[in-house]
């Protein structure tokens, strides 16, 4: 996210990418969408 702290969001998609593994997409309360490998995300 290039942010200094964790940002709350809602998971909107999960895909199994054959090259990098599981990719998670999450949307923040202000509408910004972040995506990346599952280890970059953690449950609240």
mmCIF entry with sequence, helices, sheets and N, C-alpha, C, O atoms, coordinates in Angstrom:
data_MODEL
# 
_entry.id   MODEL 
# 
_entity.id                         1 
_entity.type                       polymer 
_entity.pdbx_number_of_molecules   1 
# 
_entity_poly.entity_id                      1 
_entity_poly.type                           'polypeptide(L)' 
_entity_poly.nstd_linkage                   no 
_entity_poly.nstd_monomer                   no 
_entity_poly.pdbx_seq_one_letter_code       
;(UNK)(UNK)(UNK)(UNK)(UNK)(UNK)(UNK)(UNK)(UNK)(UNK)(UNK)(UNK)(UNK)(UNK)(UNK)(UNK)
(UNK)(UNK)(UNK)(UNK)(UNK)(UNK)(UNK)(UNK)(UNK)(UNK)(UNK)(UNK)(UNK)(UNK)(UNK)(UNK)
(UNK)(UNK)(UNK)(UNK)(UNK)(UNK)(UNK)(UNK)(UNK)(UNK)(UNK)(UNK)
;
_entity_poly.pdbx_seq_one_letter_code_can   XXXXXXXXXXXXXXXXXXXXXXXXXXXXXXXXXXXXXXXXXXXX 
_entity_poly.pdbx_strand_id                 A 
# 
loop_
_entity_poly_seq.entity_id 
_entity_poly_seq.num 
_entity_poly_seq.mon_id 
_entity_poly_seq.hetero 
1 1  UNK n 
1 2  UNK n 
1 3  UNK n 
1 4  UNK n 
1 5  UNK n 
1 6  UNK n 
1 7  UNK n 
1 8  UNK n 
1 9  UNK n 
1 10 UNK n 
1 11 UNK n 
1 12 UNK n 
1 13 UNK n 
1 14 UNK n 
1 15 UNK n 
1 16 UNK n 
1 17 UNK n 
1 18 UNK n 
1 19 UNK n 
1 20 UNK n 
1 21 UNK n 
1 22 UNK n 
1 23 UNK n 
1 24 UNK n 
1 25 UNK n 
1 26 UNK n 
1 27 UNK n 
1 28 UNK n 
1 29 UNK n 
1 30 UNK n 
1 31 UNK n 
1 32 UNK n 
1 33 UNK n 
1 34 UNK n 
1 35 UNK n 
1 36 UNK n 
1 37 UNK n 
1 38 UNK n 
1 39 UNK n 
1 40 UNK n 
1 41 UNK n 
1 42 UNK n 
1 43 UNK n 
1 44 UNK n 
# 
_struct_asym.id          A 
_struct_asym.entity_id   1 
# 
_struct_conf.conf_type_id            HELX_P 
_struct_conf.id                      HELX_P1 
_struct_conf.pdbx_PDB_helix_id       AA1 
_struct_conf.beg_label_comp_id       UNK 
_struct_conf.beg_label_asym_id       A 
_struct_conf.beg_label_seq_id        38 
_struct_conf.pdbx_beg_PDB_ins_code   ? 
_struct_conf.end_label_comp_id       UNK 
_struct_conf.end_label_asym_id       A 
_struct_conf.end_label_seq_id        40 
_struct_conf.pdbx_end_PDB_ins_code   ? 
_struct_conf.beg_auth_comp_id        UNK 
_struct_conf.beg_auth_asym_id        A 
_struct_conf.beg_auth_seq_id         38 
_struct_conf.end_auth_comp_id        UNK 
_struct_conf.end_auth_asym_id        A 
_struct_conf.end_auth_seq_id         40 
_struct_conf.pdbx_PDB_helix_class    5 
_struct_conf.details                 ? 
_struct_conf.pdbx_PDB_helix_length   3 
# 
_struct_conf_type.id          HELX_P 
_struct_conf_type.criteria    ? 
_struct_conf_type.reference   ? 
# 
_struct_sheet.id               AA1 
_struct_sheet.type             ? 
_struct_sheet.number_strands   3 
_struct_sheet.details          ? 
# 
loop_
_struct_sheet_order.sheet_id 
_struct_sheet_order.range_id_1 
_struct_sheet_order.range_id_2 
_struct_sheet_order.offset 
_struct_sheet_order.sense 
AA1 1 2 ? anti-parallel 
AA1 2 3 ? anti-parallel 
# 
loop_
_struct_sheet_range.sheet_id 
_struct_sheet_range.id 
_struct_sheet_range.beg_label_comp_id 
_struct_sheet_range.beg_label_asym_id 
_struct_sheet_range.beg_label_seq_id 
_struct_sheet_range.pdbx_beg_PDB_ins_code 
_struct_sheet_range.end_label_comp_id 
_struct_sheet_range.end_label_asym_id 
_struct_sheet_range.end_label_seq_id 
_struct_sheet_range.pdbx_end_PDB_ins_code 
_struct_sheet_range.beg_auth_comp_id 
_struct_sheet_range.beg_auth_asym_id 
_struct_sheet_range.beg_auth_seq_id 
_struct_sheet_range.end_auth_comp_id 
_struct_sheet_range.end_auth_asym_id 
_struct_sheet_range.end_auth_seq_id 
AA1 1 UNK A 9  ? UNK A 17 ? UNK A 9  UNK A 17 
AA1 2 UNK A 21 ? UNK A 28 ? UNK A 21 UNK A 28 
AA1 3 UNK A 33 ? UNK A 37 ? UNK A 33 UNK A 37 
# 
loop_
_atom_site.group_PDB 
_atom_site.id 
_atom_site.type_symbol 
_atom_site.label_atom_id 
_atom_site.label_alt_id 
_atom_site.label_comp_id 
_atom_site.label_asym_id 
_atom_site.label_entity_id 
_atom_site.label_seq_id 
_atom_site.pdbx_PDB_ins_code 
_atom_site.Cartn_x 
_atom_site.Cartn_y 
_atom_site.Cartn_z 
_atom_site.occupancy 
_atom_site.B_iso_or_equiv 
_atom_site.pdbx_formal_charge 
_atom_site.auth_seq_id 
_atom_site.auth_comp_id 
_atom_site.auth_asym_id 
_atom_site.auth_atom_id 
_atom_site.pdbx_PDB_model_num 
ATOM 1   N N  . UNK A 1 1  ? 0.812   -1.204  0.000   1.00 0.00 ? 1  UNK A N  1 
ATOM 2   C CA . UNK A 1 1  ? 0.000   0.000   0.000   1.00 0.00 ? 1  UNK A CA 1 
ATOM 3   C C  . UNK A 1 1  ? 0.848   1.257   0.000   1.00 0.00 ? 1  UNK A C  1 
ATOM 4   O O  . UNK A 1 1  ? 0.343   2.351   -0.253  1.00 0.00 ? 1  UNK A O  1 
ATOM 5   N N  . UNK A 1 2  ? 2.122   1.109   0.280   1.00 0.00 ? 2  UNK A N  1 
ATOM 6   C CA . UNK A 1 2  ? 3.036   2.247   0.398   1.00 0.00 ? 2  UNK A CA 1 
ATOM 7   C C  . UNK A 1 2  ? 2.637   3.163   1.549   1.00 0.00 ? 2  UNK A C  1 
ATOM 8   O O  . UNK A 1 2  ? 2.978   4.346   1.547   1.00 0.00 ? 2  UNK A O  1 
ATOM 9   N N  . UNK A 1 3  ? 1.921   2.627   2.529   1.00 0.00 ? 3  UNK A N  1 
ATOM 10  C CA . UNK A 1 3  ? 1.513   3.397   3.705   1.00 0.00 ? 3  UNK A CA 1 
ATOM 11  C C  . UNK A 1 3  ? 2.335   2.937   4.897   1.00 0.00 ? 3  UNK A C  1 
ATOM 12  O O  . UNK A 1 3  ? 2.813   1.804   4.931   1.00 0.00 ? 3  UNK A O  1 
ATOM 13  N N  . UNK A 1 4  ? 2.498   3.824   5.878   1.00 0.00 ? 4  UNK A N  1 
ATOM 14  C CA . UNK A 1 4  ? 3.284   3.501   7.065   1.00 0.00 ? 4  UNK A CA 1 
ATOM 15  C C  . UNK A 1 4  ? 2.551   2.595   8.039   1.00 0.00 ? 4  UNK A C  1 
ATOM 16  O O  . UNK A 1 4  ? 3.184   1.955   8.879   1.00 0.00 ? 4  UNK A O  1 
ATOM 17  N N  . UNK A 1 5  ? 1.222   2.528   7.942   1.00 0.00 ? 5  UNK A N  1 
ATOM 18  C CA . UNK A 1 5  ? 0.420   1.768   8.890   1.00 0.00 ? 5  UNK A CA 1 
ATOM 19  C C  . UNK A 1 5  ? -0.591  0.912   8.128   1.00 0.00 ? 5  UNK A C  1 
ATOM 20  O O  . UNK A 1 5  ? -0.819  1.116   6.936   1.00 0.00 ? 5  UNK A O  1 
ATOM 21  N N  . UNK A 1 6  ? -1.193  -0.047  8.832   1.00 0.00 ? 6  UNK A N  1 
ATOM 22  C CA . UNK A 1 6  ? -2.220  -0.899  8.234   1.00 0.00 ? 6  UNK A CA 1 
ATOM 23  C C  . UNK A 1 6  ? -3.462  -0.075  7.932   1.00 0.00 ? 6  UNK A C  1 
ATOM 24  O O  . UNK A 1 6  ? -3.765  0.883   8.644   1.00 0.00 ? 6  UNK A O  1 
ATOM 25  N N  . UNK A 1 7  ? -4.187  -0.448  6.873   1.00 0.00 ? 7  UNK A N  1 
ATOM 26  C CA . UNK A 1 7  ? -5.413  0.227   6.466   1.00 0.00 ? 7  UNK A CA 1 
ATOM 27  C C  . UNK A 1 7  ? -6.547  -0.797  6.501   1.00 0.00 ? 7  UNK A C  1 
ATOM 28  O O  . UNK A 1 7  ? -6.401  -1.902  5.979   1.00 0.00 ? 7  UNK A O  1 
ATOM 29  N N  . UNK A 1 8  ? -7.681  -0.432  7.119   1.00 0.00 ? 8  UNK A N  1 
ATOM 30  C CA . UNK A 1 8  ? -8.841  -1.321  7.136   1.00 0.00 ? 8  UNK A CA 1 
ATOM 31  C C  . UNK A 1 8  ? -9.483  -1.367  5.761   1.00 0.00 ? 8  UNK A C  1 
ATOM 32  O O  . UNK A 1 8  ? -9.532  -0.362  5.052   1.00 0.00 ? 8  UNK A O  1 
ATOM 33  N N  . UNK A 1 9  ? -9.974  -2.545  5.391   1.00 0.00 ? 9  UNK A N  1 
ATOM 34  C CA . UNK A 1 9  ? -10.660 -2.703  4.119   1.00 0.00 ? 9  UNK A CA 1 
ATOM 35  C C  . UNK A 1 9  ? -11.491 -3.971  4.118   1.00 0.00 ? 9  UNK A C  1 
ATOM 36  O O  . UNK A 1 9  ? -11.493 -4.725  5.091   1.00 0.00 ? 9  UNK A O  1 
ATOM 37  N N  . UNK A 1 10 ? -12.199 -4.202  3.016   1.00 0.00 ? 10 UNK A N  1 
ATOM 38  C CA . UNK A 1 10 ? -13.057 -5.367  2.864   1.00 0.00 ? 10 UNK A CA 1 
ATOM 39  C C  . UNK A 1 10 ? -12.552 -6.166  1.669   1.00 0.00 ? 10 UNK A C  1 
ATOM 40  O O  . UNK A 1 10 ? -12.321 -5.608  0.597   1.00 0.00 ? 10 UNK A O  1 
ATOM 41  N N  . UNK A 1 11 ? -12.382 -7.470  1.854   1.00 0.00 ? 11 UNK A N  1 
ATOM 42  C CA . UNK A 1 11 ? -11.934 -8.330  0.757   1.00 0.00 ? 11 UNK A CA 1 
ATOM 43  C C  . UNK A 1 11 ? -13.041 -8.397  -0.281  1.00 0.00 ? 11 UNK A C  1 
ATOM 44  O O  . UNK A 1 11 ? -14.190 -8.698  0.041   1.00 0.00 ? 11 UNK A O  1 
ATOM 45  N N  . UNK A 1 12 ? -12.686 -8.111  -1.538  1.00 0.00 ? 12 UNK A N  1 
ATOM 46  C CA . UNK A 1 12 ? -13.681 -8.136  -2.605  1.00 0.00 ? 12 UNK A CA 1 
ATOM 47  C C  . UNK A 1 12 ? -13.413 -9.242  -3.618  1.00 0.00 ? 12 UNK A C  1 
ATOM 48  O O  . UNK A 1 12 ? -14.288 -9.562  -4.424  1.00 0.00 ? 12 UNK A O  1 
ATOM 49  N N  . UNK A 1 13 ? -12.201 -9.840  -3.591  1.00 0.00 ? 13 UNK A N  1 
ATOM 50  C CA . UNK A 1 13 ? -11.894 -10.904 -4.542  1.00 0.00 ? 13 UNK A CA 1 
ATOM 51  C C  . UNK A 1 13 ? -10.675 -11.683 -4.068  1.00 0.00 ? 13 UNK A C  1 
ATOM 52  O O  . UNK A 1 13 ? -9.755  -11.118 -3.476  1.00 0.00 ? 13 UNK A O  1 
ATOM 53  N N  . UNK A 1 14 ? -10.679 -12.985 -4.335  1.00 0.00 ? 14 UNK A N  1 
ATOM 54  C CA . UNK A 1 14 ? -9.531  -13.850 -4.059  1.00 0.00 ? 14 UNK A CA 1 
ATOM 55  C C  . UNK A 1 14 ? -9.345  -14.733 -5.283  1.00 0.00 ? 14 UNK A C  1 
ATOM 56  O O  . UNK A 1 14 ? -10.286 -15.387 -5.733  1.00 0.00 ? 14 UNK A O  1 
ATOM 57  N N  . UNK A 1 15 ? -8.132  -14.752 -5.821  1.00 0.00 ? 15 UNK A N  1 
ATOM 58  C CA . UNK A 1 15 ? -7.840  -15.567 -7.006  1.00 0.00 ? 15 UNK A CA 1 
ATOM 59  C C  . UNK A 1 15 ? -6.592  -16.404 -6.766  1.00 0.00 ? 15 UNK A C  1 
ATOM 60  O O  . UNK A 1 15 ? -5.669  -15.982 -6.069  1.00 0.00 ? 15 UNK A O  1 
ATOM 61  N N  . UNK A 1 16 ? -6.579  -17.590 -7.350  1.00 0.00 ? 16 UNK A N  1 
ATOM 62  C CA . UNK A 1 16 ? -5.405  -18.454 -7.288  1.00 0.00 ? 16 UNK A CA 1 
ATOM 63  C C  . UNK A 1 16 ? -4.598  -18.239 -8.562  1.00 0.00 ? 16 UNK A C  1 
ATOM 64  O O  . UNK A 1 16 ? -4.936  -18.771 -9.619  1.00 0.00 ? 16 UNK A O  1 
ATOM 65  N N  . UNK A 1 17 ? -3.536  -17.460 -8.454  1.00 0.00 ? 17 UNK A N  1 
ATOM 66  C CA . UNK A 1 17 ? -2.685  -17.134 -9.594  1.00 0.00 ? 17 UNK A CA 1 
ATOM 67  C C  . UNK A 1 17 ? -1.608  -18.205 -9.721  1.00 0.00 ? 17 UNK A C  1 
ATOM 68  O O  . UNK A 1 17 ? -0.885  -18.449 -8.755  1.00 0.00 ? 17 UNK A O  1 
ATOM 69  N N  . UNK A 1 18 ? -1.475  -18.853 -10.881 1.00 0.00 ? 18 UNK A N  1 
ATOM 70  C CA . UNK A 1 18 ? -0.497  -19.934 -11.024 1.00 0.00 ? 18 UNK A CA 1 
ATOM 71  C C  . UNK A 1 18 ? 0.960   -19.471 -10.908 1.00 0.00 ? 18 UNK A C  1 
ATOM 72  O O  . UNK A 1 18 ? 1.850   -20.298 -10.712 1.00 0.00 ? 18 UNK A O  1 
ATOM 73  N N  . UNK A 1 19 ? 1.211   -18.190 -11.024 1.00 0.00 ? 19 UNK A N  1 
ATOM 74  C CA . UNK A 1 19 ? 2.581   -17.683 -10.976 1.00 0.00 ? 19 UNK A CA 1 
ATOM 75  C C  . UNK A 1 19 ? 2.996   -17.204 -9.589  1.00 0.00 ? 19 UNK A C  1 
ATOM 76  O O  . UNK A 1 19 ? 4.133   -17.431 -9.177  1.00 0.00 ? 19 UNK A O  1 
ATOM 77  N N  . UNK A 1 20 ? 2.095   -16.548 -8.862  1.00 0.00 ? 20 UNK A N  1 
ATOM 78  C CA . UNK A 1 20 ? 2.453   -15.977 -7.557  1.00 0.00 ? 20 UNK A CA 1 
ATOM 79  C C  . UNK A 1 20 ? 1.667   -16.564 -6.395  1.00 0.00 ? 20 UNK A C  1 
ATOM 80  O O  . UNK A 1 20 ? 1.938   -16.216 -5.246  1.00 0.00 ? 20 UNK A O  1 
ATOM 81  N N  . UNK A 1 21 ? 0.708   -17.435 -6.651  1.00 0.00 ? 21 UNK A N  1 
ATOM 82  C CA . UNK A 1 21 ? -0.114  -18.010 -5.592  1.00 0.00 ? 21 UNK A CA 1 
ATOM 83  C C  . UNK A 1 21 ? -1.404  -17.233 -5.412  1.00 0.00 ? 21 UNK A C  1 
ATOM 84  O O  . UNK A 1 21 ? -1.918  -16.643 -6.362  1.00 0.00 ? 21 UNK A O  1 
ATOM 85  N N  . UNK A 1 22 ? -1.922  -17.231 -4.201  1.00 0.00 ? 22 UNK A N  1 
ATOM 86  C CA . UNK A 1 22 ? -3.202  -16.585 -3.915  1.00 0.00 ? 22 UNK A CA 1 
ATOM 87  C C  . UNK A 1 22 ? -3.043  -15.063 -3.925  1.00 0.00 ? 22 UNK A C  1 
ATOM 88  O O  . UNK A 1 22 ? -2.164  -14.513 -3.261  1.00 0.00 ? 22 UNK A O  1 
ATOM 89  N N  . UNK A 1 23 ? -3.910  -14.394 -4.690  1.00 0.00 ? 23 UNK A N  1 
ATOM 90  C CA . UNK A 1 23 ? -3.911  -12.933 -4.773  1.00 0.00 ? 23 UNK A CA 1 
ATOM 91  C C  . UNK A 1 23 ? -5.226  -12.425 -4.183  1.00 0.00 ? 23 UNK A C  1 
ATOM 92  O O  . UNK A 1 23 ? -6.306  -12.875 -4.566  1.00 0.00 ? 23 UNK A O  1 
ATOM 93  N N  . UNK A 1 24 ? -5.119  -11.488 -3.253  1.00 0.00 ? 24 UNK A N  1 
ATOM 94  C CA . UNK A 1 24 ? -6.278  -10.913 -2.570  1.00 0.00 ? 24 UNK A CA 1 
ATOM 95  C C  . UNK A 1 24 ? -6.477  -9.480  -3.052  1.00 0.00 ? 24 UNK A C  1 
ATOM 96  O O  . UNK A 1 24 ? -5.516  -8.723  -3.187  1.00 0.00 ? 24 UNK A O  1 
ATOM 97  N N  . UNK A 1 25 ? -7.733  -9.114  -3.311  1.00 0.00 ? 25 UNK A N  1 
ATOM 98  C CA . UNK A 1 25 ? -8.089  -7.724  -3.615  1.00 0.00 ? 25 UNK A CA 1 
ATOM 99  C C  . UNK A 1 25 ? -8.980  -7.220  -2.494  1.00 0.00 ? 25 UNK A C  1 
ATOM 100 O O  . UNK A 1 25 ? -9.934  -7.893  -2.104  1.00 0.00 ? 25 UNK A O  1 
ATOM 101 N N  . UNK A 1 26 ? -8.674  -6.039  -1.973  1.00 0.00 ? 26 UNK A N  1 
ATOM 102 C CA . UNK A 1 26 ? -9.451  -5.453  -0.879  1.00 0.00 ? 26 UNK A CA 1 
ATOM 103 C C  . UNK A 1 26 ? -9.749  -3.995  -1.192  1.00 0.00 ? 26 UNK A C  1 
ATOM 104 O O  . UNK A 1 26 ? -8.953  -3.302  -1.826  1.00 0.00 ? 26 UNK A O  1 
ATOM 105 N N  . UNK A 1 27 ? -10.914 -3.544  -0.734  1.00 0.00 ? 27 UNK A N  1 
ATOM 106 C CA . UNK A 1 27 ? -11.362 -2.170  -0.969  1.00 0.00 ? 27 UNK A CA 1 
ATOM 107 C C  . UNK A 1 27 ? -11.483 -1.455  0.371   1.00 0.00 ? 27 UNK A C  1 
ATOM 108 O O  . UNK A 1 27 ? -12.087 -1.979  1.307   1.00 0.00 ? 27 UNK A O  1 
ATOM 109 N N  . UNK A 1 28 ? -10.908 -0.258  0.461   1.00 0.00 ? 28 UNK A N  1 
ATOM 110 C CA . UNK A 1 28 ? -10.973 0.531   1.691   1.00 0.00 ? 28 UNK A CA 1 
ATOM 111 C C  . UNK A 1 28 ? -12.310 1.272   1.769   1.00 0.00 ? 28 UNK A C  1 
ATOM 112 O O  . UNK A 1 28 ? -13.079 1.296   0.808   1.00 0.00 ? 28 UNK A O  1 
ATOM 113 N N  . UNK A 1 29 ? -12.564 1.867   2.915   1.00 0.00 ? 29 UNK A N  1 
ATOM 114 C CA . UNK A 1 29 ? -13.812 2.616   3.113   1.00 0.00 ? 29 UNK A CA 1 
ATOM 115 C C  . UNK A 1 29 ? -13.943 3.803   2.166   1.00 0.00 ? 29 UNK A C  1 
ATOM 116 O O  . UNK A 1 29 ? -15.056 4.220   1.845   1.00 0.00 ? 29 UNK A O  1 
ATOM 117 N N  . UNK A 1 30 ? -12.816 4.351   1.718   1.00 0.00 ? 30 UNK A N  1 
ATOM 118 C CA . UNK A 1 30 ? -12.883 5.501   0.801   1.00 0.00 ? 30 UNK A CA 1 
ATOM 119 C C  . UNK A 1 30 ? -12.798 5.087   -0.670  1.00 0.00 ? 30 UNK A C  1 
ATOM 120 O O  . UNK A 1 30 ? -12.645 5.940   -1.544  1.00 0.00 ? 30 UNK A O  1 
ATOM 121 N N  . UNK A 1 31 ? -12.898 3.772   -0.948  1.00 0.00 ? 31 UNK A N  1 
ATOM 122 C CA . UNK A 1 31 ? -13.000 3.291   -2.321  1.00 0.00 ? 31 UNK A CA 1 
ATOM 123 C C  . UNK A 1 31 ? -11.708 2.894   -2.995  1.00 0.00 ? 31 UNK A C  1 
ATOM 124 O O  . UNK A 1 31 ? -11.731 2.481   -4.155  1.00 0.00 ? 31 UNK A O  1 
ATOM 125 N N  . UNK A 1 32 ? -10.579 3.003   -2.313  1.00 0.00 ? 32 UNK A N  1 
ATOM 126 C CA . UNK A 1 32 ? -9.293  2.623   -2.900  1.00 0.00 ? 32 UNK A CA 1 
ATOM 127 C C  . UNK A 1 32 ? -9.170  1.099   -2.872  1.00 0.00 ? 32 UNK A C  1 
ATOM 128 O O  . UNK A 1 32 ? -9.473  0.471   -1.858  1.00 0.00 ? 32 UNK A O  1 
ATOM 129 N N  . UNK A 1 33 ? -8.725  0.502   -3.984  1.00 0.00 ? 33 UNK A N  1 
ATOM 130 C CA . UNK A 1 33 ? -8.560  -0.944  -4.068  1.00 0.00 ? 33 UNK A CA 1 
ATOM 131 C C  . UNK A 1 33 ? -7.077  -1.284  -4.054  1.00 0.00 ? 33 UNK A C  1 
ATOM 132 O O  . UNK A 1 33 ? -6.286  -0.733  -4.820  1.00 0.00 ? 33 UNK A O  1 
ATOM 133 N N  . UNK A 1 34 ? -6.720  -2.210  -3.159  1.00 0.00 ? 34 UNK A N  1 
ATOM 134 C CA . UNK A 1 34 ? -5.360  -2.725  -3.069  1.00 0.00 ? 34 UNK A CA 1 
ATOM 135 C C  . UNK A 1 34 ? -5.389  -4.210  -3.394  1.00 0.00 ? 34 UNK A C  1 
ATOM 136 O O  . UNK A 1 34 ? -6.368  -4.891  -3.087  1.00 0.00 ? 34 UNK A O  1 
ATOM 137 N N  . UNK A 1 35 ? -4.318  -4.725  -4.018  1.00 0.00 ? 35 UNK A N  1 
ATOM 138 C CA . UNK A 1 35 ? -4.249  -6.158  -4.267  1.00 0.00 ? 35 UNK A CA 1 
ATOM 139 C C  . UNK A 1 35 ? -2.813  -6.624  -4.145  1.00 0.00 ? 35 UNK A C  1 
ATOM 140 O O  . UNK A 1 35 ? -1.874  -5.852  -4.338  1.00 0.00 ? 35 UNK A O  1 
ATOM 141 N N  . UNK A 1 36 ? -2.657  -7.897  -3.821  1.00 0.00 ? 36 UNK A N  1 
ATOM 142 C CA . UNK A 1 36 ? -1.325  -8.471  -3.686  1.00 0.00 ? 36 UNK A CA 1 
ATOM 143 C C  . UNK A 1 36 ? -1.405  -9.882  -3.141  1.00 0.00 ? 36 UNK A C  1 
ATOM 144 O O  . UNK A 1 36 ? -2.493  -10.407 -2.907  1.00 0.00 ? 36 UNK A O  1 
ATOM 145 N N  . UNK A 1 37 ? -0.247  -10.492 -2.939  1.00 0.00 ? 37 UNK A N  1 
ATOM 146 C CA . UNK A 1 37 ? -0.182  -11.848 -2.400  1.00 0.00 ? 37 UNK A CA 1 
ATOM 147 C C  . UNK A 1 37 ? -0.807  -11.891 -1.017  1.00 0.00 ? 37 UNK A C  1 
ATOM 148 O O  . UNK A 1 37 ? -0.791  -10.896 -0.292  1.00 0.00 ? 37 UNK A O  1 
ATOM 149 N N  . UNK A 1 38 ? -1.358  -13.043 -0.651  1.00 0.00 ? 38 UNK A N  1 
ATOM 150 C CA . UNK A 1 38 ? -2.119  -13.138 0.600   1.00 0.00 ? 38 UNK A CA 1 
ATOM 151 C C  . UNK A 1 38 ? -1.309  -12.799 1.837   1.00 0.00 ? 38 UNK A C  1 
ATOM 152 O O  . UNK A 1 38 ? -1.885  -12.352 2.829   1.00 0.00 ? 38 UNK A O  1 
ATOM 153 N N  . UNK A 1 39 ? 0.009   -12.992 1.823   1.00 0.00 ? 39 UNK A N  1 
ATOM 154 C CA . UNK A 1 39 ? 0.801   -12.680 3.014   1.00 0.00 ? 39 UNK A CA 1 
ATOM 155 C C  . UNK A 1 39 ? 0.911   -11.173 3.268   1.00 0.00 ? 39 UNK A C  1 
ATOM 156 O O  . UNK A 1 39 ? 1.377   -10.763 4.331   1.00 0.00 ? 39 UNK A O  1 
ATOM 157 N N  . UNK A 1 40 ? 0.491   -10.354 2.315   1.00 0.00 ? 40 UNK A N  1 
ATOM 158 C CA . UNK A 1 40 ? 0.494   -8.901  2.502   1.00 0.00 ? 40 UNK A CA 1 
ATOM 159 C C  . UNK A 1 40 ? -0.756  -8.407  3.229   1.00 0.00 ? 40 UNK A C  1 
ATOM 160 O O  . UNK A 1 40 ? -0.861  -7.228  3.567   1.00 0.00 ? 40 UNK A O  1 
ATOM 161 N N  . UNK A 1 41 ? -1.707  -9.324  3.468   1.00 0.00 ? 41 UNK A N  1 
ATOM 162 C CA . UNK A 1 41 ? -2.960  -8.977  4.128   1.00 0.00 ? 41 UNK A CA 1 
ATOM 163 C C  . UNK A 1 41 ? -3.058  -9.740  5.437   1.00 0.00 ? 41 UNK A C  1 
ATOM 164 O O  . UNK A 1 41 ? -2.517  -10.839 5.560   1.00 0.00 ? 41 UNK A O  1 
ATOM 165 N N  . UNK A 1 42 ? -3.749  -9.162  6.418   1.00 0.00 ? 42 UNK A N  1 
ATOM 166 C CA . UNK A 1 42 ? -3.997  -9.858  7.680   1.00 0.00 ? 42 UNK A CA 1 
ATOM 167 C C  . UNK A 1 42 ? -5.403  -9.526  8.150   1.00 0.00 ? 42 UNK A C  1 
ATOM 168 O O  . UNK A 1 42 ? -5.894  -8.422  7.913   1.00 0.00 ? 42 UNK A O  1 
ATOM 169 N N  . UNK A 1 43 ? -6.065  -10.486 8.825   1.00 0.00 ? 43 UNK A N  1 
ATOM 170 C CA . UNK A 1 43 ? -7.420  -10.207 9.312   1.00 0.00 ? 43 UNK A CA 1 
ATOM 171 C C  . UNK A 1 43 ? -7.419  -9.191  10.445  1.00 0.00 ? 43 UNK A C  1 
ATOM 172 O O  . UNK A 1 43 ? -6.449  -9.082  11.196  1.00 0.00 ? 43 UNK A O  1 
ATOM 173 N N  . UNK A 1 44 ? -8.497  -8.462  10.557  1.00 0.00 ? 44 UNK A N  1 
ATOM 174 C CA . UNK A 1 44 ? -8.625  -7.448  11.615  1.00 0.00 ? 44 UNK A CA 1 
ATOM 175 C C  . UNK A 1 44 ? -8.902  -8.091  12.953  1.00 0.00 ? 44 UNK A C  1 
ATOM 176 O O  . UNK A 1 44 ? -9.039  -7.392  13.957  1.00 0.00 ? 44 UNK A O  1 
# 
